[in-house]
Amino acid sequence: MSLRVCLFVSLFAGFLAPAFGQAPSPNSAVRVTGPADRIVLPQTVAPSGEPKQRKVIGWPAGRMPTAPAGFRVTLFAEGFTLPRWLYVLPNGDVLVSEVGNGPDRAALRGAGKVYLLRDADRDGKAEVKEVFVSGLDRPFGMTLIGNRFYVANTGALLMFPYQRGQTQLAGSGEKILDLIPDGVHWTRTLTAKPDGSKIYVSVGSETDWSEDAPDKLPPERAAIWEVNPDGSGKRVFATGIRNAIGMGWAPGTSTLWATVNERNNLGDDLPPDYFTSIRDGGFYGWPFAYWGTHEDPRAKVKRPDVVSKSIRPDYAMGGHASPLGLAFSTGTSFPQQYRGGAFIAFHGSSNRSSFVGYNVSYIPFVSGRPSGDPQEFLTGFVSSADAGEVFGRPVGLAVGGDGSLLVVDDGTNRIWQVTYTGASASAR
């Protein structure tokens, strides 16, 4: 059965077809994946059964993710300790931020690193793996503006001088901005405006959900910040965004897009995670509303004035699919059907009764907007949905200097590369 058929919900038949591998909803006449104007949300229901537990079992020898025919999958690099995010430098060097591992939060302070990977002969495997910078505190987002390299610790934005071709940065960097550390959501994603004039930082909510009135909530969490490249001029760019992870700019535009992970415990299909453009000054609902003006039924403090301002996202990703990595397809090495849209990595669910996610999908764009159903692109991460076993988990994405797609698998501490070869079959 094709993905388009799998994702289509027939309002006349009154059922929900599986989206990203999710089981049918008990609610009829609903659709929770696709462009906003096609979405019909189910009624709020209690979670159906215990959350499906996940166990990462690793990739068997000789096995790897599966790409469409004509693409080659290779193991680009391995041997990390919880790699999460990617950034590609102008010369094609690939940077990967590594969180590290430890028994508690304190053990992670100073354990984080950024590695530099280089595949000079373009054989699909990095022959250079160097520590680019170390001594970091749960590093995540990275960006480069001119000769200034930025990396986001969970609690601080650091800036380093950089020269093209460097394989290691000197010193410990200059802290140019305090961020808010810890909480449920500790990742800090960075992206620079295409003209280099601003940096945007995502700071997720402190909790999964909150009953607090707006004046009791941390005003700078569940938000995206805007700052100048020197760290000055900080302002909150958009709010009510529970946890934006992937951020990027639609090709040829100045429109910021983000993948957002929504709250839990409203049922398997609610609220849908989403992919949306981010408006300056926009409010996206958390914690009072979801998917536009749908009020969270748990709210004890009713704020219709706040709910009425909540912006409906552009594209629904289904319930608890965990869309994280985002990479717009900006190169020309892939076939036309994979150009101009967005690749999104679905890290996989842990808060619903059936599996959803665990793949990389492609979202076509038409006239600068997401259009049509998601197209599964990199699959094979699930070993057995019934047993709750997965081989790995895709997270960070980036388009390489050669136009390939790079995919972090933080379940097995690897990075996969997907390259178009024009061959008749993909690597297995």
Stockholm file with secondary structure:
# STOCKHOLM 1.0

chainA/1-428         MSLRVCLFVSLFAGFLAPAFGQAPSPNSAVRVTGPADRIVLPQTVAPSGEPKQRKVIGWPAGRMPTAPAGFRVTLFAEGFTLPRWLYVLPNGDVLVSEVGNGPDRAALRGAGKVYLLRDADRDGKAEVKEVFVSGLDRPFGMTLIGNRFYVANTGALLMFPYQRGQTQLAGSGEKILDLIPDGVHWTRTLTAKPDGSKIYVSVGSETDWSEDAPDKLPPERAAIWEVNPDGSGKRVFATGIRNAIGMGWAPGTSTLWATVNERNNLGDDLPPDYFTSIRDGGFYGWPFAYWGTHEDPRAKVKRPDVVSKSIRPDYAMGGHASPLGLAFSTGTSFPQQYRGGAFIAFHGSSNRSSFVGYNVSYIPFVSGRPSGDPQEFLTGFVSSADAGEVFGRPVGLAVGGDGSLLVVDDGTNRIWQVTYTGASASAR
#=GR chainA/1-428 SS CCHHHHHCCCTTTTCCCCSTTCCCCSSSSCBCEEEGGGCBCCCCCCCCSSCCCCEECCCCTTCCCBCCTTEEEEEEEECCSSEEEEEECTTSCEEEEECCCCSSHHHHEEEEEEEEEECTTCSSSCSEEEEEEEEEESCCCEEEETTEEEEECSSEEEEEECCTTCSSCCSSCEEEEECCCCSSCCCCCEEECTTSSCEEEEECCSSSCCCCCGGGSCTTSSEEEEECTTSCSCEEEEECCSCEEEEEECTTSCCEEEEECCCCSSCTTCSEEEEEECCTTCBCCTTTEETTTEECTTCSSCCHHHHTTCCCCSEEEEETCCEEEEEECCCSSSCGGGSSSEEEEECCCSSSSSCCCCEEEEECEETTEECSCCEEEEBCCEEETTTTEESCCEEEEEECTTSCEEEEETTTTEEEEEEECCCSSCCC
#=GC SS_cons         CCHHHHHCCCTTTTCCCCSTTCCCCSSSSCBCEEEGGGCBCCCCCCCCSSCCCCEECCCCTTCCCBCCTTEEEEEEEECCSSEEEEEECTTSCEEEEECCCCSSHHHHEEEEEEEEEECTTCSSSCSEEEEEEEEEESCCCEEEETTEEEEECSSEEEEEECCTTCSSCCSSCEEEEECCCCSSCCCCCEEECTTSSCEEEEECCSSSCCCCCGGGSCTTSSEEEEECTTSCSCEEEEECCSCEEEEEECTTSCCEEEEECCCCSSCTTCSEEEEEECCTTCBCCTTTEETTTEECTTCSSCCHHHHTTCCCCSEEEEETCCEEEEEECCCSSSCGGGSSSEEEEECCCSSSSSCCCCEEEEECEETTEECSCCEEEEBCCEEETTTTEESCCEEEEEECTTSCEEEEETTTTEEEEEEECCCSSCCC
//
